[in-house]
Amino acid sequence: MQRYKCIISYDGTQFAGYQVQPNKRTVQGEVEKALRKLHKDMDVKVSASGRTDAGVHARGQVIHFDSPLKIPLEKWEVALNTLLPEDIAIIHTEMAADDFHARFDAKGKEYRYFVYRSLQRSPFKRNYAYQYPYSLDIKKVNEAVPFLIGEHDFTSFCSAKTDVVDKVREIRKIEVVEEGDMLIFRFVGNGFLYNMVRILVGTLLGVGAGDISPGSIPDILEKRDRVYAGKTAPAQGLYLWEVHY
């Protein structure tokens, strides 16, 4: 039995999220369905670096699975991509150690969030960026960023529905990049809580709109209460960009 590590990309628009759910189309469900066909109806369990919600995309999700098949390494991508739907792609496959785990061995992740800053609606961007036609003070957004860098209890910046007890995470880098009519938020950290990136984006947009003071970020962190942070930005602008090992 050989363990394989794969990097996969997917368009999250038509998925109910990554994780298998009864009677719903999910990324994990489609990958395991393809593996089942390849293994002649043998169930193959897939583990991922983490879950993504409905509508969230991935450029660099990482999964692992075990297989007894003697397929040449370079043929795995072709074999799986032939069986997968067009909104999922295996972009890299490699052999992994028997004890490698896509989730527990991850040292950090990078997420990116795309904000489409235009008054004109785009039918081509609606599923891949959050249209935000309002005025933004990017200088204020950048003033707020340093307060979020480092290790903090991010209770105020995660969904109240999360069942994780330890909400301390380290954000190593936040970049705010302007590319034409697109504003890109880049977050790099050792881990992220449920809805954390989307709430961080919603809060930073609130800062840029003048609804939240840049200097209030430490107080929001200190309160450890979701009600004090900004809105949760929509799912379609979020991408799991890369997983670090």
PyMOL commands that set and color helices and strands:
alter all, ss='L'
color gray80, all
select helices_A, chain A and resi 12-14+27-38+73-83+138-148+155-157+196-209+214-223+226-228+235-237
alter helices_A, ss='H'
color red, helices_A
select strands_A, chain A and resi 2-10+47-48+57-67+88-96+108-116+130-131+150-153+168-179+182-189+238-244
alter strands_A, ss='S'
color yellow, strands_A
deselect
rebuild
show_as cartoon
